[in-house]
Amino acid sequence: MDPEKEKKKEKFVPCTENEVQFDRVLYALSEWVKTGIVDIDMDLDGDIDINLPDESGELLGSQLVKDLPRENVVGIIEYEIPALLSAGLSDDAKDWLIKSLPDKILKNIDAIAERSKKVLKTLGSEELKHRSLLRKITSGYVVQSISCKHSTYHHRKKTRERIDIPYVTLEITFSKPHSKMMISFDPERRVMVGRRSEEIIITLDLHKRELENLVKRFKTILENEYE
């Protein structure tokens, strides 16, 4: 997890704002989701993940939430609401919350469970529930992350003519949900990071045309599967 995001999590205690504040933030988030500004994503194990855009100052300064503490708005959106929505998508929301939330706020568990119903009604959908269930029951790999970088290969022919070949490198990380976590060293950031024990990293070097063909193949599969 992003260290900055982790700091915000430590400062913000979920479910400590009053109901009026919570409802305003939930409404604002629902509007941002409808317009595509904010996306509801899903983590490797099928729980909800919501991240505000890097440049979110305009959103946090909007009429809907501008008079609320920014730190609380971010905390509600990135920590409280994802937990409440994940609980609502589970078979037993109250049990999920008891197992997942800090002990210090469980004294308000009944009120929190009611909030979970409200969040599910506002942001939930059958599609989201199906995606979450699939993540939780699959025995296969899922795409954890994709990174992309542009580079150029340099080739020199026997005639000494140099040919520059631009290409795109896709690095796709596949992981199995619920596989064990392990600690490894990230040489780029020089820090210890948590990784899945069942994780595969595939690196693809693609010419622009090959990348376009790959996108076309996925579109064809999508159209044929859901026509």
C-alpha positions as CSV (number, residue, x, y, z in Angstrom):
1,M,0.0,0.0,0.0
2,D,1.1,3.6,-0.7
3,P,2.9,4.9,2.4
4,E,1.0,8.2,2.2
5,K,-2.3,6.4,2.0
6,E,-1.3,4.3,5.0
7,K,-0.6,7.5,7.0
8,K,-4.1,8.8,6.2
9,K,-5.5,5.5,7.4
10,E,-3.7,5.8,10.7
11,K,-5.0,9.3,11.3
12,F,-8.6,8.7,10.3
13,V,-10.9,6.6,12.5
14,P,-13.7,5.3,10.3
15,C,-17.3,5.7,11.3
16,T,-16.6,8.6,13.7
17,E,-18.2,11.3,11.6
18,N,-21.9,12.0,12.1
19,E,-24.6,10.6,9.8
20,V,-25.2,13.9,8.0
21,Q,-21.5,14.2,7.1
22,F,-21.3,10.6,6.0
23,D,-24.4,11.0,3.8
24,R,-23.0,14.0,2.1
25,V,-19.7,12.3,1.3
26,L,-21.5,9.2,0.0
27,Y,-23.7,11.3,-2.2
28,A,-20.7,13.2,-3.6
29,L,-18.9,9.9,-4.3
30,S,-21.9,8.5,-6.1
31,E,-22.0,11.5,-8.3
32,W,-18.3,11.2,-9.1
33,V,-18.7,7.5,-9.9
34,K,-21.6,8.2,-12.2
35,T,-19.6,10.7,-14.2
36,G,-16.5,8.4,-14.3
37,I,-14.3,10.7,-12.3
38,V,-13.8,8.0,-9.6
39,D,-13.7,4.3,-10.2
40,I,-14.8,1.5,-8.0
41,D,-12.2,-1.2,-8.3
42,M,-11.6,-4.6,-6.7
43,D,-8.6,-5.9,-5.0
44,L,-7.0,-9.4,-5.5
45,D,-9.3,-11.0,-2.9
46,G,-12.5,-9.5,-4.1
47,D,-12.8,-6.6,-1.7
48,I,-13.6,-3.1,-2.8
49,D,-10.9,-0.5,-3.5
50,I,-11.7,3.1,-4.2
51,N,-9.0,5.7,-4.9
52,L,-9.4,9.4,-5.5
53,P,-7.5,10.8,-8.5
54,D,-4.0,12.0,-7.9
55,E,-5.2,15.5,-8.6
56,S,-8.3,15.5,-6.4
57,G,-8.2,19.1,-5.0
58,E,-11.0,20.2,-7.3
59,L,-13.2,17.4,-6.1
60,L,-12.5,18.0,-2.4
61,G,-13.2,21.7,-2.9
62,S,-16.5,21.1,-4.6
63,Q,-19.7,22.5,-3.1
64,L,-20.8,19.0,-1.8
65,V,-17.9,18.6,0.7
66,K,-15.9,21.7,0.7
67,D,-16.7,22.6,4.4
68,L,-15.8,19.1,5.7
69,P,-12.2,18.3,6.8
70,R,-10.4,17.0,3.7
71,E,-8.6,14.3,5.7
72,N,-12.0,12.9,6.8
73,V,-13.5,13.0,3.3
74,V,-10.5,11.1,1.9
75,G,-10.7,8.6,4.8
76,I,-14.4,8.0,4.3
77,I,-14.0,7.5,0.6
78,E,-10.8,5.4,0.5
79,Y,-11.3,3.4,3.7
80,E,-14.8,3.5,5.3
81,I,-17.0,3.2,2.2
82,P,-14.9,0.4,0.6
83,A,-15.1,-1.6,3.8
84,L,-18.9,-1.0,4.1
85,L,-19.5,-1.9,0.5
86,S,-17.3,-5.0,0.8
87,A,-19.4,-6.0,3.8
88,G,-22.6,-5.4,1.9
89,L,-21.5,-7.7,-0.9
90,S,-20.6,-10.5,1.5
91,D,-23.0,-13.2,2.8
92,D,-23.0,-11.7,6.3
93,A,-22.3,-8.0,6.4
94,K,-22.2,-7.7,10.2
95,D,-19.8,-10.7,10.6
96,W,-17.5,-9.3,7.8
97,L,-17.4,-5.9,9.7
98,I,-16.6,-7.6,13.0
99,K,-13.7,-9.5,11.5
100,S,-12.3,-6.5,9.5
101,L,-12.8,-3.3,11.5
102,P,-10.7,-2.1,14.5
103,D,-12.0,-3.2,17.9
104,K,-12.3,0.4,19.1
105,I,-15.3,1.1,16.8
106,L,-17.1,-2.2,17.1
107,K,-19.2,-0.8,19.9
108,N,-21.2,1.0,17.1
109,I,-21.5,-2.2,15.0
110,D,-25.3,-2.0,14.6
111,A,-25.1,1.6,13.3
112,I,-22.1,0.6,11.0
113,A,-24.1,-2.4,9.7
114,E,-26.9,0.0,8.8
115,R,-24.5,2.3,7.0
116,S,-23.3,-0.8,5.0
117,K,-26.9,-1.3,3.7
118,K,-27.0,2.3,2.7
119,V,-23.7,2.1,0.8
120,L,-24.7,-1.1,-0.9
121,K,-28.0,0.5,-2.1
122,T,-26.2,3.6,-3.4
123,L,-23.1,2.1,-5.0
124,G,-23.7,-1.7,-5.3
125,S,-24.8,-3.6,-8.3
126,E,-25.3,-7.2,-9.5
127,E,-22.2,-6.9,-11.6
128,L,-20.1,-5.8,-8.7
129,K,-21.4,-8.7,-6.6
130,H,-20.7,-11.2,-9.3
131,R,-17.1,-9.8,-9.7
132,S,-16.5,-10.1,-6.0
133,L,-17.9,-13.6,-5.8
134,L,-15.7,-14.7,-8.8
135,R,-12.6,-13.4,-7.1
136,K,-13.4,-15.2,-3.9
137,I,-14.2,-18.6,-5.4
138,T,-11.8,-18.8,-8.4
139,S,-8.9,-21.3,-8.3
140,G,-7.3,-19.6,-11.3
141,Y,-5.0,-16.6,-11.7
142,V,-6.2,-13.0,-12.1
143,V,-4.4,-9.9,-13.3
144,Q,-3.0,-8.1,-10.3
145,S,-1.3,-5.3,-12.2
146,I,-0.1,-4.1,-15.6
147,S,2.7,-1.6,-16.1
148,C,3.9,-0.2,-19.4
149,K,7.0,1.5,-20.6
150,H,8.3,2.7,-24.0
151,S,11.7,2.0,-25.3
152,T,13.8,1.4,-28.4
153,Y,15.9,-1.4,-29.7
154,H,18.9,-0.5,-31.7
155,H,20.0,-2.8,-34.5
156,R,23.1,-2.3,-36.7
157,K,23.2,-4.2,-40.0
158,K,26.3,-5.6,-41.6
159,T,26.4,-2.4,-43.7
160,R,26.7,-0.5,-40.4
161,E,23.3,1.0,-41.1
162,R,21.5,1.5,-37.7
163,I,17.8,0.7,-37.3
164,D,15.9,2.1,-34.4
165,I,12.9,-0.1,-33.4
166,P,10.4,1.5,-31.0
167,Y,8.4,-0.9,-28.9
168,V,6.3,-1.1,-25.8
169,T,7.0,-3.4,-22.8
170,L,4.0,-4.7,-20.9
171,E,4.7,-6.3,-17.5
172,I,1.7,-8.2,-16.3
173,T,1.5,-9.6,-12.8
174,F,-0.8,-12.6,-12.4
175,S,-1.7,-13.8,-8.9
176,K,-4.0,-16.3,-7.3
177,P,-6.5,-14.8,-4.9
178,H,-6.1,-15.9,-1.3
179,S,-2.7,-17.4,-1.9
180,K,-0.2,-16.9,1.0
181,M,1.7,-13.6,1.4
182,M,5.5,-13.5,1.5
183,I,8.0,-10.8,2.0
184,S,10.5,-10.0,-0.7
185,F,12.9,-7.2,-1.6
186,D,12.0,-4.6,-4.3
187,P,15.3,-3.6,-5.9
188,E,13.9,-0.6,-7.6
189,R,12.5,1.0,-4.5
190,R,15.0,-0.7,-2.2
191,V,12.3,-1.7,0.3
192,M,10.7,-4.9,1.6
193,V,7.3,-5.5,0.1
194,G,4.6,-8.1,0.5
195,R,4.0,-10.4,-2.4
196,R,1.7,-13.4,-3.1
197,S,3.4,-16.8,-2.9
198,E,1.6,-17.7,-6.2
199,E,2.6,-14.8,-8.4
200,I,3.8,-14.9,-12.0
201,I,5.2,-11.9,-13.8
202,I,5.1,-12.0,-17.6
203,T,7.0,-9.4,-19.7
204,L,5.9,-8.7,-23.3
205,D,7.9,-6.7,-25.8
206,L,5.4,-5.5,-28.4
207,H,5.6,-3.5,-31.6
208,K,2.8,-0.9,-31.9
209,R,1.0,-3.1,-34.4
210,E,1.2,-6.1,-32.2
211,L,-0.2,-4.1,-29.3
212,E,-3.1,-3.0,-31.5
213,N,-3.7,-6.6,-32.6
214,L,-3.7,-7.7,-28.9
215,V,-6.4,-5.0,-28.1
216,K,-8.4,-6.2,-31.1
217,R,-8.3,-9.8,-29.9
218,F,-9.6,-8.8,-26.5
219,K,-12.4,-6.8,-28.1
220,T,-13.4,-9.7,-30.3
221,I,-13.5,-12.0,-27.3
222,L,-15.6,-9.5,-25.3
223,E,-18.0,-9.0,-28.2
224,N,-18.4,-12.7,-28.8
225,E,-18.8,-13.6,-25.1
226,Y,-21.4,-11.0,-24.3
227,E,-23.2,-10.4,-27.6
